[in-house]
Amino acid sequence: NQILDLGDCKIENSKLKINTGTNATMTSTIEIQDNNVSSFEVRAKPNDDCDISYFEVSNDGGLTFSQQYNLVGFLNTPLNFSTPGKPVQAKITLRSDADNSKPELDNFVLIVKR
């Protein structure tokens, strides 16, 4: 998916970062799949400060999103949508605090499955 809205994020040195504030959410474009998808998996390269950052995924065109999945803890993990659907969209929220001052995401790949 491509970026629809950077929100308070920015791209710097090919990495997704917080532009202003302590929370920033990037939303991808909606990608219509040929068949209904019922599960997904995320591959990404977060830095060590992404411990409190998360992603959410939709397969109904962004009307509803999955629960918030930790950007570090749920990588390479098969996850299920509550119902099958075709229009897939992702949101990534970078969060910072005293222990996670500069969250950065080098890449994010969403793999959807029937």
C-alpha positions, 0 to 999 in steps of 0.5 A, a space after each residue: 500500500 502507498 501513503 494516503 495521509 502522513 498525519 503528524 508523521 514525516 518521511 526522513 532518510 526513507 524512514 517514517 518518523 514523528 514530525 510533531 508531538 508524541 503521537 503520529 498516525 500514518 494511513 495507507 491508501 485503500 487497496 482492493 483485493 481480487 478476493 476476500 481476505 480473512 487474515 494478514 501478517 505484517 513484516 516491518 523494521 521498527 527501531 528500538 524506540 517503537 515499543 509503544 507504537 502500533 498498527 491497525 488493519 482494515 479489510 472494509 475500506 477503513 470503516 473499521 480497523 482491527 485492534 491495535 497490534 504492537 509494532 514490535 510484538 506482532 511482527 511475522 505473526 498470522 492474524 485474523 480479521 473478524 470478517 472477510 473483506 476486499 478493500 484493505 487499508 493500514 494505519 501505523 501510529 508512532 508513539 514516543 515517551 521518555 523511554 521511547 524518544 525517537 520511534 522510526 520505521 524503516 519499512 512496513 509490509 502488509 501481507 493479506 491472505 484468503 
